[in-house]
Amino acid sequence: MENQLIADSLNGNKESLERLIKSIDGFVYNLSLRFLWNKTDAEDATQEILIKVITNLGKYEGKSKFNTWVYRIAVNYLINQKKKSSFEKRPITFSQFSEELNSLKEPVSYDAPDKDLLDKEMKTGCTLAMLQCLNRDLRMVFILGSVLNIKSNVAGEILGITPENFRKRLEKSRKLIGGFLDSNCGVYNPENKCRCNNRIHPALALKRIDKNNLNFMDDVEPYNDEMEELSSLTGVYQNHGTFKNKSDFMEQLNGLLKTKKILNFQ
């Protein structure tokens, strides 16, 4: 079915191309959002990646699964992009992040009706921001291995490294993230004083959370296993759920098809 969609797309069938793009749009956006943190940056990156997929579709030889081939394009784009993300323009280290998390002297709880929603927005934003303390290579390894649970042989193929090298890098990234969570995060380790709810007021004041334009909880499909243990890396990062891309790429694509040649389209 997938190979037929690819063949039909290469022959100029717009409907097949749309179905093919819709089948990969979601996981490309989720990878981009987790890697870049910012929703607008992720939407822009997703569009660029999907255009690369379309313009290189004729080079897909079927030696690996189509999704693996798409992941390779997405990963190469995200790791090697010259343009810095919004977060990377103001980079932060684990030490700086730790100081910020422990800076509240007299935390005030947030008890408005939307507290549960904003609590999840805060938790997701904070734990994904921690990934930004990793360099791009280790950040991607952590996302592929610990968040998306991609097996080392496939992840190694995506990154162009051996499974053994992938596992070594994954262990390093897990130690860095796990050590930081264990020392600072109240979600991961209840003995820590930091609580997501207590950080909502400062986040609103600093405009890190915009109630009218949430970065993560605006449209998300909840994680199926709500009982996932939050004291594990898997629990903390998979519990975020699946983020939905609300931008209409196909509408943008139709505009591109009218202005430039993509595949066999005019």
N, C-alpha and C positions, 0 to 999 in steps of 0.2 A: 504493500500500500504506500509506504513512505517513498520507496524507489520510484513508484509510478508518479507520485506527486512531483518528485524531483525532475523526472523525465518530461512530464507535461509542462512544468514551469519553464524548463529550458527551451521548450517548443513554443513558448509565448502564451501559455494559458494563465491568465490573471487569477482565475478562481483557484487553481491549484497552488499558485504562488501564495495567495492569501492564506489558504489552509495550512501550507507548509510553515509560513512565518508565524501564524497563530500558535502552532504546535511548539515553537521554541521561544516565543516572546517572553513567557512567564519565567522560565528558569534563567534566561539571560538577564532579565530585570532584577531578579532576586540575587543573583551573583553580583551584579553591578551595585545594587543598593548596599549590600553587606560590605562590599569592598570600599565603596566611596562614602558611605554614611548619608550623604545628602540626596534627597529625593530628586531634585532638579538635575543634579549631576548624573544620577543614575539613569534618568529618562534620556538625557542627551547621549550618554554612553551606549545605552541600549539601542538607540536609533543608529548610531554610527556602526555598532557591531552588526546589526541586522543588515545594514547596507553592504558591509563587507561580506557577509554570508551570501547575499544575493549576487553581488558582482563576482564572487569566486565560486559560485555554485557549480559551474562547468568543470572546476578542478577537483570536485569531490569524486574520488575513485572507488569508494565503498570498501576500502581496506579496513576501516574501523566503523563503529556505529555512527550514524549521522549526528546524534547528540554529542558524542565524544568529539567529533570534528568541529562542531559548533562551539563546544566548550573551549577547544584549543584556540579558535579565533578570538573568542571573548577574553580568555585569559591573557593571550599575547597583547591584545589591545589595552586591557586594563593595567597590566604590569609595565608596559612600555610607553604609555601615553606621555607625551611631553607636557601637556597642559596639566597643571596641578588642580586637584579637587579643592572644593571650598574648605575642607578640613585641613588639607595639606598646606594651604596658604598660611595657616597658623598652627604649625606642627606642635605636638605635645609629647612629652616623654612620660614614661611610667612614674617617675619621681614627681613631675609636675602635676600629673593627674591625681596622684596620691595626696599631695598637699591640698588640692582643690576639694577632693572628696571629704577631707577631714577639716575643712576650713570653717564649717558652721559651728559657731560657739553656742548659740541658743536656737536650735532648729524648731520650726513651727510646722505642725502637721497641717495638711490640706484636707478639708472636710466638705468641700462643695459637692453637689450631686454628681459631677463628672469625675470624681476622685479616682474611681476604678480605671476609667479610660486613660486619664492622665498619668496614673501610676504605671500603667503598662507602657505608655509612651516614654516615660522617664526611664524605666527599666531597660527597654529595648534600645533607646538612644544611648544610654550610658554604657551598656555592655558592648554594643557595637563600636562605640567611640574608643573603647579600650583596644580594639583591634588596630586602630589608627596609630597606636604607639609602636606597632610592629612595622618593620620595613615592608615594602610591597611584596617581596618574594615570600617572606614568612607569613604575611597576612593572607596571601592567596593559598598557601599550603594549609594553613589552619582552617580556612573556610571550606576548602575542598575536602579535607580529611575529618575535621571535627564537627562541622556544621552540616555539610551535605552528605557526609558519610560515604564518599566515593572511595572505592577500594584502591589500594596503593598501586596495583598494576595499571589500572585505568587512569588514576591521577598522575602517575609517572608519565604515561603516554601523553596526556594533556599538556604537561609541563615540559616534556622533552628530556626527562631525567629517568634514572633507573628506579624501580620500586624501592630498592634499599635506600637510595638517597632521599627519596620522598619520605620514607618512614623516619629517617634521621632528622630531617628538617621539621617534620610534624611533631616529633618528640620535643625538639627545641622550642617550637612555638607554643606547645601545650604547657611546658614548664614555665615559660614567661607569663602566659595568660593565667594559668592556674595559680601560680605564685602570687600574682597581683590580686586576683579575686579573693584568694584565701586571706590576704593581709588587709584588704580594704572593703570588700563588698559584703553587705549585710544579707543580701539574697543568697549568696554562695556560702557564707559562713556567718551564722546568726550572732557570733560573738563580736563581730565588727559593729560599730555604732551607726554606720551609714545606712540610711533607709531611703528608698526611692520617694516615698510620700513626702518626707521632710525636705526634699530638694525641689519640689514642684514650685513653691512660691519663688525661690531665687531664679529658677529656670524661666518662669513667666516674666519676671522683672527684667531679666537679661535678654528676653526675646529668643531664648533657645527653644522654647515651646510656644507655638502660635496656635491657640485654640481653634482658629478658623482655617488653619492649614497645617494639620498634623503631618509630621514627616514619616511616621511609621504606622500609626493606628487609623489612618484615614480610611483605608480599605484593606483589611487583612483577613485571610482565612485562618482561623485558629488551628493550632497544632492539635492533632487528633488525640494524643495521649496527654490529657491535662494533668495526669498523676505523675508525669515524668519527674524524677527526683531533681530538685533544683540545686542540690549540693554537688552536682557533677557538671563537667563542661558540656556534655551532651544536653543535659537538662536545661542549663542556662541559655544555651544558644539555639537549640531546636524549639524551645518553648515559645520563641517569638512568633511562630506561625509562618504562613506564606504570604508575602507581600504581593499586591496586585498593581499592575501598571495601568494607571487610569488614562494615560495619554494614548491617543488613537494613532498608532504608527501607520496603519494601513491607509488612513486618510492622507497622512503626510507622504506615504509612498506613492499614492496615486498622483500627487502633485509632482513628485520627482520624475515619475514616468512620463509626464507631459513635457518636462523641460530637458531631460537628458536620457540617453540610451542606457538601459539597464537590462542585461541579458539580450533578448531579442525584441524587447518592447521599445516603442518609440514614444 
